[in-house]
Amino acid sequence: MKDELDNCNGCMEACSDQLEKPAKSISRRKFLSVGALTVGAAGATVAATGGLGLLGSIAGAATTPPTCATVPGTVKHPRGTWGYETLDPAVCAERAYHGFYVNFCCWAVVDGVLGTMQDTLGSPYTNLDLMAFKFGAAGVNGWGTLCGTALGAALVTNIIVGAVGGVDKGSAMSNDLLAYYAATSMPAYVPTAPEYEARGGTKPQFLPGGTFPTSVADSPLCHVSTNKWMFAANTACGLPTFAYGGTADPTSIVSGSIERKERCARLAGTMAYKTVELLNAFKASSYTSGAWGGAGVGNPGGSPAQKDCVDCHTI
């Protein structure tokens, strides 16, 4: 019985945002009613003792973190019902840019938008542990598949936006963001406080006032996008072009360089900026999908594909 009550106490602490008052300030009557629902038979004990012994045992519970039990009646928040306040895309983009240097691309975009929503609205956004989205880095755990910035943007829109009038606007918006990523010369965002020079970068094109290299990926894939950008960056900087099957000049822009990292940080800022622009349009009831083209119709083999991704789908 005591273990169950300890669990209840811990769960009420963890889920206090879903009660009328925080657990620490909850009334005795409210506590007894919730406790009776939570621990079932414990209600008989409360009735028999007047609740004083129960409250005393909980007050003296062990200080080790309890296991959170299930609270009957906990309110779930379906997508589209979380609420959204209009955000400044530049503020979110700058946060995402610096976030890349903390936990990389996917987390950076998620934190740039959802982290700002946590600061703005609190619950239910504060129920999310944003570190759960770190897995998307470098095309999902370094696999070079879907770019983490595009994945982060898709996660954000599908959490915030739901179905409207029978149309899944969350999915439509994430499709728009992938199409935008593939069709746009990237990165487009210019940080207000760049970290490049402080991290050891010296190339003039990357310094304030320089012409930062960009490229069009024609694909949402990390490895395609990054390699196309490295070709463009080496050309812009007058460096030897990275060649498959050969050895790159050590001064060229390769995947581990600060130049490539700065590019991905700015890419995170770019995708966070565009995500917030679309969310703001949705909030203002002015969002329409399809601005950068629709989803792919598939390659001749019948597998799902973006129709203009010719790097992989020319078979």
N, C-alpha and C positions, 0 to 999 in steps of 0.2 A: 504493500500500500504506500509506504513512504517513498519508494522509488517512483511510483506513478505520480505522486504529488510533486516530487522534485522535478520530474519531467514537465508537468503542467506549469509549474512556476517558471521554468526556463522558457517554455514555449510562449507563455504570456508576455515575458520580457521581449522575446525576439519578434513577436507579432503584435506588439502594442499599438503600432500605427493603424491596425485594423479594428481596434476597440475604441470606445467613445473617449477614453482617457488613457494616458500611459499607464503601464502596469503598476509603477511605483506609486501613483496617486489615485488608483482605482478605489472606489468606495467598497466598504465591507460587503454591502448587499450585492453590488455588481460582481465582486470577487466570488462570493458564494454561489451566485447563479451560474457564472461561467465555469467555476470549478466543478459544480455538480454535473454540468453538461460534459465536461472534459474527462473526468475520472470515473463517471458512472456511479458505482457503489459507494464512492467516497461521500456522496450526498447523505447517506444514512449516518455516517460518522459525524458529519457536520451537524445534522439535526440533533443527534444524541448528546453532543458535547457543547452545543451552542456555538461551535466554530472556533472557540478560543484555543483549544488544544491543537487544532489543525493549523491555525495561523501561527501559533508559537513554533510548531515543528518546522514550518516552511521558513520562518524567520531565521531559524538556526540551521538551515540546510547547508550542506557542504559548499565550499566556494569554487569547486571545480566546475567547468562549463557543463551544464546538463544536456542530455539528448533532447532535441525538440520533438515533442509529440504532435500528433495531428489534432488540430482544434476543429471540432464539428462546427459547420456553418461558416468556415473561413471564406471570405469573399474572393473569388477569382476575378481577374481582370482580363477579359478577352481583348485581343488586338483591336485597336480602333477605339477603345474606351478609356485609354490611359490619360487622355488629355494632352494638349499641346499648346504652348505659348510661343508666339512669334519670336524667333531668335535672330540675332545679327549674324549673317553668314560669315562676315570677316572675323568676328570674334571666335566663332567655332572653328574656322579654318586655321587661324593662328594657333589655337589650342591643339588642333590635330597635327599641325606641322611640328610643334615641339614634342607632342606625344609620340611621334615616330621614334625619336631618339631615346624614349623611355621604354616602350614596349612594342615598337614596330608598327607596321602599316594597318592591319585590321583593327587592332585595339585603338590606334590613334584616331581613326575615323569614328569608331563607336564612342570613344571618350569625348571626342570633340563635340558630338551632338548629344548622345544620351547622358554623358557626364555633365554637360551644361544643363540638361533637363533635370538631372538630379539636384543640381544647385538651385534651379528655378522653381520646380514644382514639388520636389521631394518625392513622397510616396505616390504611386507604386514604383517609380523609377529607382528609388533608393533600395528596393528589394533586389535589384539586379547586382550581382557581383561582376563587374565589367571585365575582370581578369579572365572570365570564362571565354572571352572572345580573342584572347591572345593567340589562340591556336591558328588563326588565319594568316599568320605572318609568312611572307615569302611564298604565296600561293598555297597556303595550308601546310603548316609545319615544314616549310622549306621544299615542298614538292613542286613548286613552280606552276601550279594549276591556276585556278581563278585568282586574279590579283587580290591581295588582302584589302586594298582600299575599296575595290568594287564590292567585295564580299561584305565589308563593314558597312558600306552604304546600303546594301540590300537588307542586311540585318536590321538596321535602324528603321528603314521605311516600313518593313513588314511587322515591326513591333508597334510602331506609332499609328500606322494607317491601316484601317480595316476595309471591309466591304461596304460600298456606298451604292445604294440603289441596285443591288444585285451584282455590282461590278467590283472585283477585287482590286481596289485602287493601290493597295500595298504592293501587290505583285506587279501591277502595271508600272508603278513608280520605280521599282527595282529594275525592271526591264529597261526603262528609260535611262537609268543611270549606267547600266552596262553598255547600252548603245552609245551614250554620250562618251563614256570612257574609250570605246573603240574608235569613234569617229573624230575625236578632238585632238588637236596638237597639245601634247602634254609634256611637262606640267604647266598649268596656266597660272597657278597662285604664286604670288611674290610675297614672302613673309616680311612683316614689319621689323622683326628682330632676327635676322638670319643667324644661324649657328655655324655656317660653313667655315668662316675664317678662324673662329675660336677653336674649331676642331682640327685645324691644321691645313685647311684648303688654301691653295695659292693661285689657282688658275684664274686669269682675269675675267673670263666669261662668266664665272660663278660668283664673282665679287659684286657688291652693290654698283649698279651702273653698267654692268656687263650684260651681254646678250646670252641669257641662259639657254643652252641647247634644248630643243623640244623635238618630239617625233609623234607621228600618228601610228598607233599600233594595229589598227584594223582587226583587233582581237582583244578580248578581255583577259587573256592568259598572261600570267606573270612572266614566264620565260620568253614569250614572243615579244611582249611589250618592252621588257628590259633590254633584250638583245637589240631590238630595233633602235632603242634610244642610245645604246652604247655606240652603235655605228654612227648615228647622227652626232653624238657628242665628240667622238674622236675626230670626225671630219671638221666640226666647228672649232675644235681646239688645235687643229693641224697635227694631230697625232696619228700614228699608224692605225689602220683599221683592224679591229679585232677579226681574226680569221678562224673559221672552224677548221679543226684538224691541224692547226699550226700553233706556234708559240707567240703569244702577244708580247709586244714590246713592254718592258716593265713600267714604262712611263705612261702607257695607254690607260684609258678608263676601263677598268675591269670590274667584275661584280662586287668585289670587296672594298672598293675605293671609297673615299669620303665623297667624291663627286657623285657616285651612284647612290650613296646614302642620302645626300642632299636632294637628289632628284626624287627619291621615293618619299622623303619627308614633304617636299613640295606637292607631290602627287596626292599624299594624304590630305593636305590642306585644300587642294583643288576639289577632291571628291567630297570632303565635308562641306565646302562652300556650296557646291551644286546641290547636294542633298538638302541643305537648309533652304536654298532657294525654292526647291520643289515643295518642301514641306510648308513653307510660308504661303506659296500659291495655293496649296491644298487648304490651309487654314482660311484663306481669303475666298475660297470657293472658285478660284480661277485656274486651277490646275487641269490641264488636258494632256493626255498621253500621246506618245508617238512622234515627239519632236525630232528624234534622231533616227527614226526607222523602227520597224517592228522586229519581232523575234525571227530567228532564222527558220527557213522552211525545211532544213535538213539537206544533207548531201545525197548523191545518187544511191548510196547504200542504205538510206533510210534512217540513219542515226541522227539524233538531235545535233544541230550545229547552227552557228551564226552563218548566214548565207554568204557573207563576204570574207569569212576567215579562210583565205586561200592558202595560208601556210600549212594547214593540216588537211584541208578538205578539197583537194584537187583530184581525188581519186574518182 
